Amino acid sequence: MSFSSDVKDELNSVCGQARHCQLAELASIVHFAGRIGKSSAGFDIPVENEYASRKCFTLLQKTFNINSVDINVFQALKIAVGEDGSVKNDGPVDGRLLLKDCCRRAYLRGAFLVSGSLSDPSKGYHLEFVCRNDEQAGQLRSVMSDFGLESHSVLRKNHVIVYIKEGEAIVDLLNIMGAHTSLMNLENTRILKEISNTINRRVNCEAANIAKTISAASKQSEDIEYIRDHYGFDSLPDRLREMAEVRLENPEASLKELGELLDPPVGKSGVNHRLRQLSELAESLRQG
């Protein structure tokens, strides 16, 4: 199963204890399913995935006497009956069903079960809801904003996609919906990714520093050899001659290590100053 399926499977087991929460989640499922059709057997809610359909059935059992479901159920959910005998829901969920925080949490659960998806966190962070229109997307974003969650929207193939790409915000949303096991799994993945990224950054930084040190040492040795061949060490001041000899004898040593080999020892800044003087002398000799 995908990570998104795991989240939906967990949300199936989360159900508000109060009737107003159950109504809010049921209204959300019906709202995002988009249409309820009349059939000879009664009403048919065309929910496209098994998670939402199972949850819808559970909520109908808990909220109403399922053996006597009739039009009053849908009137309670503020869904208008069309002239063709079908029930259509193009407007937002009635705001009176979303007055409490617990009901807004239930609304988000229902929305995710029907139209939500979440990418594998080991590959990236992306959670989205597929909405039919701007009004639906606007209400969804408004409810998430009530919990301090920032979301974005984009038009894709005649649908409005509401999405979150920040890992921390996705964690907060999972917590709000009640998917605590999925939250912990995502957090574990985030921690492992952060540790791996930190290690990679340190390794890359260390490799860059080593490459920089080797490149500088190679240039210094090249300059010193030029001075030796075209000027002579005997013409150098004692401190520069000693520096030149120590560098040639220790081509891979760091500035700190070179300073410790001098007599008396010299700090990194002193070593760097002497090497810079040698490089300037070599450049002057090359220019005649």
C-alpha positions, 0 to 999 in steps of 0.5 A: 500500500502507498503512504497515502493509502495508509493514512486513509486506512488509519482515518477510517478508524477515527470517528468523532464521538459527538453527533455534530462531528459525525454529521460534519464528516459525513457532510464533507464526504458527500460534499467532496463526492459531489453527487448523490443519485436516486436509485430503486434501492434508495440513494447512491453516493458515488464515492470512488475509493473504498476508504471513503465508502466504508467511512460513509457507511459507518457514519450513516450507521452512527448518525442515523438509523440506516434502515430508514434513511430517507430524504430527511438525512440529506435535508439535515446535511443541507443538500438540495434535491434537483428536479431530475430526482438526483441530489447535487452539492455544488455549494460549500458545506453549511457553515453551521456544521463547522462551528466547533474545532472538532467538527472542522477536524472531522470535515478535513478527515472527510475531505481527505478520504474522498479527494486527498492524496499524500506522496511518499515522504521518503521522496518528497513532501506533497499533500493535495486535495482535488476540488471541483470549483473555487468555492469548494477550494476556498472553504477547504483552505479557510478551514485549514487556515483556522488551524494556522495551516498555509495552503496554496491552490492551482488549476489543473484539468478543470479542477482546483488543487489545494496543496501543501508542500511543507513537511512540518505543515503536513505533519500538523494536518495529519495531527489535526485529522487524527492520523497519529500513527502516520504522523509518527511514520512521516516524522521518522522519515523526516528525521532520517532524511535530515540526518542523511542530508546533514551528513551529505552536506558535511561530507561535501563541505569536507571534500571541498575543503580538502580539494581547496587545500590540495589546490592551494598547496599545489600552487604554493609548491609550484611557485616555490620551485620556480623561485628555487630554479630562477632565483635560488633559496640562498637569496631569500630571507631566512624565514622565507627560505625555511618556509619554502623548504618546509612546504616542499618537504610536506606538500600535503600538510595543512597551514597549521601543520606547516606552522608547527614544523617551523622553528620557532613554531608559527600560527596559521596566519603567519604561515599564510603570510609567508606563503603569500610573500613567496607567491608574490615573489614568484609572480614578480619573477615570471613577469621579469 
